[in-house]
Amino acid sequence: MLTKFDYVSAAEALQTIESGNRVYVHGSAQTPLYLLAELAKQKDRLHDVELVFITVQGDITLDKPEYTDHFKINCMFVSDSVRTAVNEGRADFIPVFLSDIPDLFKTVLPVDVALVQVSPPDQHGYCSLGVSVDIARSAVNTAKYVIAQVNPKIPRTHGDGMVHVQRFSHLVWHEQELPQVDYGAKTGDAEKRVGEIIAGMIDDGSTLQMGIGTIPDAVLKCLGNHKNLGVHTEMFSDGIIPLVENDVINNRCKRIHPNKSVTGFAVGTNRLYNYVNDNPCFAFLDIDYVNDPHVIRRNPKVVAINSAIEVDITGQVCADSIGTRQFSGIGGQMDFMRGAALSDGGKPIIAITSRSVKGVPRIVPFLKAGAGVVTTRGHIHYVVTEYGIAYLYGKNLRQRAHALIGIAHPDDREMLEKACFERFQKF
């Protein structure tokens, strides 16, 4: 048992991990990079240590080839930090809905040790999981041992992220800056146009879910004249701040958690991390609740905005791979696409530019060989590009193809029309 705020070295704390253990690694902006770097130094005493996590930020060290025999990465979302390792076969990927991961920890993927990064304890002995509560809450609840990297830079957030020091087997003090991502800096003209179109689809009083990337940020920049918007989302970034400050987002119309913006995690710049620190208008909650479609549907007019890699002419959405090359993961896209569809007045939206930054068409005759379907053609409703809106719900395959060609890049339409004619014999 820890006495009041006892700290030890990382080397001592990490002796808790044994060969064959399954180790959860806290993710997103909370990735405990110092603990991972220190764990790498102990590789010679360890073998077959399984590392499980969703998105991680920064250089995690243990994905490098020299650690393959000692640490096995088994991730549930493929982020930049591990993408090369996964696609070179040195790491593995588990396809899973984000909302289901807490259940995995309770059943088929029990955790031996959890490595988390937290704020310093308050006067009552409670640390905060900061801006990544998501699946971390369940990992902390179920792991046999929990090792905490205590960092004074971690925001103290409200919600499900409070953990008492007595829950930790070891506390390791290490101060470091959180990783920063500025999605707004990457927004191009096509993304801005998609943002404008989607903003026009959002009614006052809607509840928003924004996926990761530049398009959700572009949408937020176009909502300054809206009223009484709410937020129930798996994640958000800096784009939410001006709308909260100007009372555009006030959550007054939500049926559950009114007056609070609900999320599982947040990734952005220091402006965001400072803004959510001890801010009671944000609730960071366990992801099996946040992403439960039956919870999502209870709010009115849920608008779910998610991106994709490619969409075929029948409405199948690939959002996690480029052919057989794994790019990301299922995440919470289907959780919110379904939840929004079931919401009173909800709008599930797949938002893409008509072409990638490299000029590759995103609306295609068929998905690349080996591509994964994240949102099925039975779940698809709206697809939006900079050329307009295709509403596919209730449409047959020929009608879907016609609608999607209408929002494809103009230089791709002849190719798509030819493919449709060959497939359907008449178009």
N, C-alpha and C positions, 0 to 999 in steps of 0.2 A: 504493500500500500504506500502511495506517495504521501509524504508529509507536506506541509504547506509550501508549494512552489519549489520543489527540489528539482534542480537541473543536472543533467549528466552529459557526458560527451556523446557525440554521434557514434563513435566507435563502440562505446559501452552499450548504448541503447540498441544498436543493430545486432548485437550478439543474440538478441531474442530470436532472430530469424535463423531457421535451420534448413538444411537441404531437404527438398521435397515439399517445402511450405508453399501455400498460395498466398501471395501478398497483394493487397489492394493498394493502389497508388492514387492519391487525391489528384484531381484533374483541373483543367482549364487554368485560370490565373493563380490557382492555389497549388500548382504542382510543386512538391517539396524537392526542388532541384538539389539542394545541399545534401539532404539525406540520401538521395539517389547517387550522387557523386561519392559520398562516403561509403555507401553500400558496395559500389564498384571496387573499392579498395579491399573488400573482404572476399572477393571472388574465389580465391584459392582454397578457402575452407568450405565453399558452397557449390552444390550442383543441383540442377533441375528445380530451381526456385521459379515458380510461375508468377508472373506479374500480370495483374488484371486491372484495366482502367478504361475510361472513355477518352475524351480529348485531353491530351497533355500539351503543355506549352514549354518551349525551350529545349535545350540540349539535355536529354535525360541520361546520356552516357551509356546506359545499359543496352541500347539498341545496336551498338557497334559489333562487328563480327567477332572480335576477340572475347566477347562475353557470352556467345551463343551456347556454349556447353555448360555455363553456370546459371544463366537466367533465360527463361522462356517467356517471351512476351505473348500474351493471349488477350488482345484488346477487343473492345466492343464498339469502337469507333476508330477509324484510321485518320489521324491528324498528321500534319506536316512532320512532326517529330519522329514518327515511326513508319511513314509511308514507304520509304525505301526498303526498310527491313521487311515489311510485309510482302512487298512485291518481289523481293529477292528470295523469299521463302525462309528467311531467318526469324520470322515472327508470324503469328496466326491472328485471324480475325473471326469473331463470333457475330453472325447476323442476329440482331435482337432489337425489339422495340425498346426504346429508352424506358418506358413505363414498366417494363417487365424485369429490368435488371435487379431491383431490390429483391424480387422473388427468387432470382437465380442465387443470390447470396444466402437465402434461407433454405435452398433445396440442392441444386446440382453443382453449385460453385461456392461452397462454404469457405470463408476467409480465415486463414490462420493469423495473419498479421496485417494491420492497416497502417499505412504511412500517410499522415495528414499534416497539413500546415494550418496553424490556427493563430488567433490573436492571443496576446498575453491574458492571463486570468484576471477577472475583475475582483472587486472586494469580496464577492461571494464565492470565488473560485471557479467561475464559469469562463471558458474560452469560446470563441466564435469560429465556426467553419468558414466565415467570411463570405466571399462571393461565389462559392461553389458548395451548395448544400446538396443539390441533386441526388446522386446515388451515394454520396459520402455519408449521409445520415444513416442509411441502412448498413453500410460497411462498418461504421463505428459501433452501431448497435449489435452487430452479429459477430464481429471478429473476436478471436480469443485474446489477442493482444493488440493494443493501439499505441503507436509511437507518434508523438507530436513534435513537429518542428514549430517552435513558438517564434513568431515574427511580429514585431511591433508595427510593421507596415500593413498588416492585415486589417481590413475594415471590420468593425463589429456590426453585423447585420441582424435584423430582427427576423423572427420566424422559428424554424426548426433547427437552426444551426448551433444552439448552445450546448456545450459539452463540459461537464464538471471535470476538474483535474483528477478526481479519483477514478475516472474511467480510463485514464492513460497509464500504461505500464511504465513509460518513460517520457520525460520532457527534455527537449534539446533546444537551447536558445540559439537562434541564428537570424540575424537581420539581413533582409535583402529586398530589393524593389520587386514589385509585381510586374510580370510581362505586360506590355501594352500593345493594343491593336486599334488602329484608327480606320474603320471601314469607310468613313466619309471621304477620306483622302483618295480613295481608289475609284470613286464614282465617275463614270464617263457619261457622254450624252445619251447613249441608248438606255443606260440604267436610270438616268434622270427622267427620260420619257416614260419608261415603265412605271416609275414611281408616281408620275402625274396621273397616268391612267388608273392605277390602282387606288390612288387617293380619291378619284372621282367615283369609285365604287363603294366607298366607305361612308355609311350614314352616321349622322350624329348619334351618340349613345352606343356605338358599337364597342365590342370588346376585342382587343387586338392580340394576335400572336405573331411574332416576327421570328423567322428563322435566322440563320447566320449569313452574313454577307453584305454586299454593297446595295442590293436592291431594297431590302427592308429599311436600310438607313435612308435611301432615296425617298421611299414612301413617307417616312416620318417627316422629312423636310417639307413635304407638300401638305401637311395636315394643320398648318397654323391657323386656318379659319374654321376648323371643325370645333364641335362643342361636346363636352361631357363624354369623352372617350374613356374606356377602361383598358386595363392590361391584365391578361392572364396568359403567360407565355413560358416556354421552357427556358428562354434566355433573352437578354436584351443588351444593348450597348449604349454609347454616348447619345445617340440620336433621340433618346427618350427625354433627356434632361430639359431642353427648351420647352417641350410640350407640357411637362409637369410644372415648370416655373410659371408658365402663362395660363395655367388652369385649363388647358385643352384636355390633358389627361388628368382626371380627378376621380375616376372610378365610381361616380355617383349612381350610375345606372346598372351596375353589376348586381346580380342576385346573391352571389356568394363572394365573401370578402369585399363588400362595398368599402369604398374610400381607401383601398390599398391596391397597389400594383403587385401582382403575384408572379413569382418566377422561381426557377430552379437554380439558375446561375447567371452570372453577368461577366462579360469580357469587354474591355475597352481601354481607355486611357486613365491616367491618374485623376483626371477630372471626374470620371465616373466613380472610381473607387472612393474618392473623398465625398462624393455626393451621397452615396448609399450608406456611408459610415454613420451609424447610430441614427438613421433616418426612419422614423416609424411608419412612413407611408409606403415602404417596401416590405414585402413578406417573402423571404427566401424559404421555400418549403420543400419537403421530401418529394422526389420526382414521381414516385408511384401514386401520389395524390395529384400533383400539378398536371401530369400528362394522362391522367385517367379520362378517357373519352366521356364517361358518364358524369364526371365532374365538369369537364369543359362545356358540355352541352347545356348545363344549367344556367350559364350566363346568356344574355340576349345578344343576338346579332354578332356572333363570333366570326371575325374575319381572320382566317389563317393564311399567312403569306409564306410560302416555302419555295425553294429554288430546285433546279434540276440540271443534270448534265445533258440529257436529251429526252425528247418526247416523240414517240412514233405516231404515225397517222391514225392509229386506233385509240390513242390516249394512254398508252402504257408509259409510265414515267420512270426513267432510270436516274437516280439521284446519288448513287453511291459508288459507281465504277465506270471506267472507260474500257469497254469490252471486258476482258478478264483482269485488267489492272485495277486493283482496289484503290479507290480515291478517298472515300470517307466512310459512311455507314448509314444504317437505317435511321438512327437517331429518333427524334420525336415526330418526324413528318407525318407518318400514318396516324399517330395518336391524335394530332390536331386536325388533320384532314377529315378524319371520321368525326371527331368531336364537333368541328364547325358545321359539318353537314347535318348533324343531328340538332344543332342549336336553332332556336326560333329565329328565322331570318339570317342564318349563318351563311358565310361564303368561303368555301375552301378554294384557295387560289394557288396554282403553280405559276410562279413568275420567273421568266427567263428573257434574256436578250435573244434575238433571232439567230445570232451567230456568236461563237466564242471570241475571245480576244485574238485568237489565231485565225479567225475567219471560218471556223468549222460550223456547219449548220447544226442547230439544236433541234429543229423539227425535221424528222427523218422518215423515210419509208418504213424502216424497221430498225430496231435497236442493234447495236454492234453485237457480234457473236460473243457470248459469255457475259453480256451486260446483265446487271441485276434489276429486277422490277421492284421498286419501293412502293410507289402508289399504283395500284392496279387500275385497269380501265373501267372496272366496276365502281371505283371510288372517286374517279376524276370528275370534277365539275367545271372549274374555270381554268383556262390557260391564257396568260397575258404576256405579250411581247411589246416592243416599242411600236408595233404596227397595229395593235388593237387587242380585242378580247374574243376568245373562242369559248363558247359555252357548250360543253359536250354532254352534260347530264341528260339522259333520256334519248340521246341521238344514236342512230345506227352507225355502222362502220363507215359507210359511204358519206353520210352527213358529217361525221367527225372529220374525215379526211378533208372534205371541202372547207369546213370551218378553220381547220389548222393551216391549210394552205393559204388562206386569206390573211393570216398573221405571220407567215413565214417571211424570211428575207426575200425581196422581189427577185433577186438573182437565183433563188433556189426553187421558185414556184414551178417553173417548167419541168424541172427534174421530178418534183413531187407529183405533178399532174400526170406525167408519163408513168410513174410508178403506180399511181392509183388506177390508171386505165388498165395497166397490165394485171393488176390484182383483182379489180372488180369488173373488168371487161367493158365497163361503161362508166363514164364519169361526167 
